[in-house]
Amino acid sequence: MKRAANDADLLLDLAKEVEVFCTEWGDSYGDIEIGGNRQTWPLTSREFGDWLIGRLYQSHGCAVGQSAFTNAIRTLRAQASLQGTKRPVFLRVADFDGKRYLDLCNERWEAVEVTSCGWKVVARPPVRFRRLPNMQALPYPRRGGSVDALRPFLGNITDDGFALVVGYLLTLLNARGPYPLLIYSGLHGSAKSSATRYTRRLIDPCIDLIGALPRTQADESRAVASNFILAWDNVSQLDGRTSDRLCRLSTGGASPLYKGHLIRPCQSDLRPVIMNGIAGFVRRPDLADRALFVPLAPLPDGNKKKDHDLSAQFAKVWPIVLGALLDGVASGLGNGERDIVANVGRMADMVGFVTKCEPALWKKPRFLDAYAASNVRAAEILSEADPVVSAIVTYLDHEGSFKGTATELLIALKKSVSVQMGGVRLPAGASPLSEALTRAEPVLERLGIAIIRDRVGATGSRRIEIKRIVSPRPAAVKKQRQPGSLPSEKRPSQLSLALPDDTDAG
């Protein structure tokens, strides 16, 4: 075939079959057909460039210079921006037209479509997914299984803790956000890292399942650009800036920067996060308000297994657990709105959806009580870590209530602290105390402590009233036995597989 006078025009002629479009953020993509499967790639990606050069070689047996290639890509991007349809591009999960989609990330570019009537695997989903280099394929989900088959891979976990993990996974598959943070805590030997890996692998398998907590915003932005779920191991402490960034990943905020550019790998900058470490590394109330706290107890030596054996066992139950979770999502889409009586704070959407999914998973609702227990646990941890919360709790234990100005409160707390708590450091002035009190309100509320602000007198002086409104541990929250506290004959084996007889069906 005769070469075109302009090499860029030659490439554009070969790309006529490509459907180009852009997202609401202005990122340009192209749909290409490979082996009868539709694939979606950024026009600037290596994958799209390799496909285009491959087409050129197949048809002309030649290549073009970098300048011609760059001009062709720039032209295609202009077409996508000015002439193409605007479409969202999703990462691993999608919420579209009342349905949910899970990208299987396989070579056929198949996805699972979930509706209120059930779920099925579809070859050409109506949504576009982006693939990242780190991502790996999911197995085909299977019907007839139970989420309980996941439990042996989560270490020595309580019933409440397992309900929280299942609720977390259902929230991810709902694809709407905000996403809670899942926090595994426990001592050495409690399989925290293993639980983190298998929780992530269930929905978002990848080359590097778990890593170290990013220390800078640039490191975090690289992680966001390379992953759907962010999983971080052995976290020891979180400073204020890191806590703020985690809050933005959970419930939204400004998109992170990487090399001076906004990172928007999909239509949302929300990211699910899983972390593990010794209890108490979450010290900010706003972050704790977004978290699910799952304690793990050390595993008995007889229940520990080699990673290779455990991974092989997980591969067998993976499809049925995934199928059971998808059954739960279908139930959640099919059930009507339910009123949540409890005060669940900023994660009300998550709690509402998970409670609608539960009828497909187990006989009696579990998540709401488990979430309440998690909130109480978070409040207890923060009450020890936050000097203002700790001082207020101590003051109320001895005085019952407080009513006065911020200055008077500071004086009263300092007096109480000096007598009861020794060297606890409180804010230096009334204004910093008032700010700290605002941040601490969610924690105090969970502990049954109300803060009431009003203005009194002719000058409208600001007055603060602090009092207990309920007992510190709500009656609805059942305090469970700690993991491992059951008699040995009643304790389930944590690392043995107990599958229904029909789960091996093809």
N, C-alpha and C positions, 0 to 999 in steps of 0.2 A: 504494500500500500504506500502511496506517495505521502511523504511527510508534509504536514501543514507548514505554511510559511512562518507561522508563529507557534512556537512550542507550547506556550501557555494556552493558545486556542485549541491545540491538539488535546491537551489534558481536559479542557472544559468540554470538548466534544465527547470524550469518553465518560465524563461525569454527568451527561444529560439524564441518565436514568436515576441518578441520586435525588432523593427527595430531601431538600435542605429546609431547615427551619431554625428558629431561635427561641430561647426561653424568655421569660419576663425580665431576666437579668441581662439579656443581650448576648448570652453565650450561644454560639452557632453549632449546629449538629447536622449530621446527614444520615439518612437511612439507606443502607446498602444491602444487596442480596448476595449471600454467600451460601452455596449448597442448598438453595431453596429456603433458607432461613433469613429473616430480617434482622439485621444488626444495626445498632445505633452507636455512632461514635462522634466525638467532637471533631469538627473539621480541621482543627489544629493538632489532632492527636497523631501519634506515630501509627496507630492501627489504620486510620483512614488514609494517611499518606502512603503506607505500604500497599493498601488495596489499590489505590489509584496508580501508583507506579507499576504494580503487578499487572493491571489491565493494560497499561501502555506496553509493557514488555510482551504480553501475550499477543497483542494486535500488531505491534510494529517491531518487536525484537530490539528495542533500543531504550535509552533513558533520556532525560532532559536535564538541563542545568538547574542549579539551585534558584537562580533568578526567575526562570520560567515557572518552576514549581511554586515559588512563593507568590508570584502574581496570580496564578490559577487559584490558589487557596484564598487569597485576598478577594478575588472576584466571587468565589463561591460564598464567602462570608457576607459580602455585600448583598448577594441575592437572598441569602437566608434572612438578613436583617430587613431588607426593603420589600421583598416579594414573597418570602416564605410565611407559613402559618406559625403563630406563636403556640408553643406547646410546653408543658412542664416536663422536666426530666427527673426521674426518681432514682433513689439509691436503695437497692435491696427490697424495700417495701413501698407500696403506693396506695393512696386513698383516691379513688376516681369514680365518679358517677354512682356513688352509693355502694360501690364494691371495694374490696381490698385485694391487692395483688402482692405476691411474694415471688421475687425473681429467683429462679433456681440456679441461675448463673452457669448453666450447662452449655455445651456446644450448640445445642438446638435453639438456644435463646427462649426456652419455655418459661412459663410462670404459672403459679397457682392462682386461680381466680376464686375468691370467696364471696358468697352472697348469703342472704338470710335463708336460702334453701339448701346450702351446703357448699362444697368446694370441688374444684376439678382442675386438672392441668390443661392449659391452653397453649397452643403453638405460637399464636400471634396475638399477644395481649394488646388491648387498645392503648395502653400506656407505654411510654418509652423509659427504659432503664439505662443507666450508665454503669459500665463496668470499670472497676479499679484494678490495678495490677495485683494488689494483695488478695483479691477476692477469690474464693474457691466455690465449687458447685455443691449444692444441697442434694440429698437423695430424694427420690420420688416419695412423697408421703404415702402412708398406708392407713387404711381404715381399720376400726375394730380394736384399737389399742387404748392404753390408759396413760395419763400423765404420770402416774405413780411409778412407771418404769424408769423415769428420770431420777428418782430419789436416791438410788444407790450410788450415783455419781456426784452427789453434793455433800459427801462427808457425813458427819454426825450432826444432823440438822433436826430442829424441832418441827412439830406439825405447823406451827405458826410460820416458821421460817420458810418451809416448803411452800405454803400458800402464798407467801410474798414473792418467791421466785417465779411461781406459775403466773401470778398476777403481772409481774414485770414482763414476762415473755408475751403474754396476751396483749399488753399495752404496746409493745413493739410491733406486733403483727397488726394492730389496729391502724398503725401508720399515720396517726394524727398528731401525736404529741399533745401537751408536753410530756417528755419522757422522764420518769423518776431516775435517780441514781440508785443502783443496787450496791449495797456495801456489805461484804462478808467480813466478819471480825472473829478473831479467836487467837488462842495461843499457838506456839510452835507445835506442829504435828496435827493441826485440825483440818488439813487439806483445803486451806483457803485458796491457794493458787489453782489446785485441781478443780475445785468448784467453779472458780472464775472461768477457767478455760472451757469447761464443758457447757456452762451456761451460754457463753458466747458462741461456741461451735454449733450449738443446736440451731441457731437462726442465721448466724453470719460467719461461716467457716472461712478461714483465711490462712495465709502462710505464717504470719506472726500473730498468734492468738492473744498474746499477753505481753506487756512491756512495762517499762518504768514510767513513772509519772513525769510528764513534761515539766521542765523547770522554767521555761520561758514561753512567751506568747508565740514566738516563731516556731518552737518545737511543737506546741499544741496545734498550730495551724497546719503544720506538716502532717500531724496525726489525723486531723480532721479531713484533710485533703486525700488521705490514703485509706480511710476506714469508715464503715458505717457505725459499728459499735466500737467504742473506745474502752479497752480493758487494761487496767493498771495494777501492778503487783506490788505488794509489800509497802504500802504507803504509810509513812511514819508521821508526817505532819503536813498541814495545808496552811499556807500563809493567806493573808486577806485577799491579795490579787488573784491567787489561784482559786480560792473559793468563789470569787466574783465570776471568774471565767467559767467555772463549772456550773454556776447558776445560769449563765447565759446559754450554755450548751443544753441545759435541761429544759428551760422554759422560754428561751429565745432572747434575742438582743442583737447587738451589732455583729455583723459577720466578721470573723477574724481576718487579720492581714497576714499575708505571706509574700515576702519580697516586694512589699509595697502595693500589692494587689489584693482586692477582696476575694476571699475563697468562697465560692458558691458551687460546690460539686453537685448539688441537687437543688430543688426548689426551696428548701428550707435549710437554715443553719443549725437546726436542732440535731443533737446527737445523743444516743443512749450511752450511758457510762456505767461501767462495773469497776469497783475498786475493792481491794482487800488489805487488811492490816490489823494491827493490834487495836482493840477498842479505844475510842477516844480521840482519833485523829481529826474527826469533824468537830470543829469548835465554833462555827458560825451558825447562828439560828436560821438565817435565810437559806443556807445550804442544807441544813438538817431538815428543814421544812419540805425539801424536795427529795428526800432520801427514804429508802427502805432499808432498815437495819436488820441483818440476818446473822445472828450469832452461831458459831460452830464450836463444838467441843472437840478436844483431841480424840483421835481415833485409837481404839485399842490396837496393839501391835498385831493381833491375830486377824484383824479386819483389813489390814493394809495390803495392797496389791501393786504389782509393777505397772508402770505407765503403759507399757505395750499391751499387757493383758487387759487393762481397763479400757484402753482405746478400742481394742477389738470387740469387747463386750458392748461398748457404746455404739459402735457401728451397727450392731444387730438391732438395738432398740431405737435408734435414731429415727427411722421412718415412722414407727408407730407413735412415738411421742409427738413428732411433728404433726402427724395426722390428728391426734387427739387435741392438740392446741388449735388446729384449724377448725375442728368441730366446735371448740369453745368460741372462736371468733364468729363463726356462722350463727351460733346461738346468740351472741351479743348483738349481732346485726338484726336478728329476728325479733328479739324481745323489745317491748316498748320501754319508754323512759320509766325509771324507778326513782322514787324519792330517797335520798340519802339523809337519814335523820341525824347522823353524827356530824360533828364539825370536822371536816377533813381538809380544810385550808385550801391552798392553791392547787392541790392535786385532785379536785373534785371530779373532773372529767375522767381521770384514770380510774378512780374508785367506782364511779357510776358504770363505766363500761365493763370492768372486770366482774362486778356483781351480776351483770346481765349475762356474762359468759358462763358463770358457775354451774347453772343447771345441767350443762352438758358434760361437766367434769366430775362432780361428786354429788352425793345425795343431799348434804346439808351445806349451806353457805359457810365459807371459812374466811374469806379474804377480809371482810370488814373488821372482825375481831382481831385478826392478825395485824392489820394496819393500825388499829388503835393501840395494840401492844407495842408495835414498832415506834409509834409516836411517843408513848410513855417512856420507852427505853431511850429514845433520842433526848427527851427532855431531862431525864435523869443524868445522862452523860454530860449534856450541856450545862446543867445546873452545877456540876462539879468543875467544869472547865471555864465557865464565864464568871468572873468575880462579882459582877453586878447581880446576876441571877442568884448566885450562891449567897451573897450578902442579904438579898431580899428574903430568900427562903429562911435563912437563919433569924432575921429580924422578926418575921411573921410568926415563927415558931415560939418566940418569947413574948412578943408584944401583941400579936393578934391581927393588927391592922395599922395603917398609916394614913394620915391626912395632913397635907401641908404643902409648902412650896418645894421646888427642886433643891434649893439651898438647905432648907430644913431636913429634907430627905437625906442629903449627903452627910450632914452632921449626924443624923440618927444612925445611918448605916456605918459610918466610921466608928461611932461609939460602940455599936453592936459588934463590928468586926474586931475591934481591939480587944474586946472582952471574950468573944466566942471563937474567933477564927485566926488570930495571930496576924501573920504577915501578908494577908490578902491585899492587893493593890486596887484601889477604887479610882475612878476618874478624878482629876485634880479640881474640877470646878462644876458648877451647876449645869452649865450648857453641855459639856461633854457627858455628864451623867444623864441628862435628858435624852441625848442622842443614843447613848448605850441602852437606855430604857426602851426606846422605840424599837431598836434591833432585837431586844430580848423579849418583846411582847408575845411572839408566837410560842416561845418556850414556856414562859410563865403561864400562858393560857392553858397549855397542855398539863401543867402542874396544878391546875385549878386555881390560878391566881389572876385576878382581874386588875387592870390599871384603868382608872377613870380620870380624865382630865376635864377641867372646866375653869371658868373665870368667876371670881367673886369680888364683892366690894365695889365701891364707886370707881376705883381705878382699874378694875378688871384684872386684878392680879391672878396669875396662873396658879391653879391648885391641882395637886396630884393626890388621888386616893388609891390606895393599894389594899386589897383584901382578898381573902380566900372565898371562892364561890362554890367549890366542890372539893371532895377529898382528893388527895394527890393521885390516887389510882382509881379511875372510874370503875364502877361496879360491872360495867359491860365487858371489861377486859379481864379475862381469866389469866391468872399467873400460872404458866405452865411449869412443869418440871424442867430443869435444865437438861440438855442433851446428855445422855449417858447416865442419868440418875435413876432410870427405871431398873427394876430387877433384871438380871441377865436373861431369865427365861421369858420375859415379856418384851425385851428390846429387839426391834427388827434388825436383821443383819444389814449393815449399811453398804457393803460392797459385794453383795451377792445378788444375782439376777433372779427375779421372781416374776415371770411373764405368764400372761394368760395362754392357755393351750392353743388359741387360734392366731397368735401373733406372728407365727412363722409362715402363715399362708401367703402365697405369692401375690 
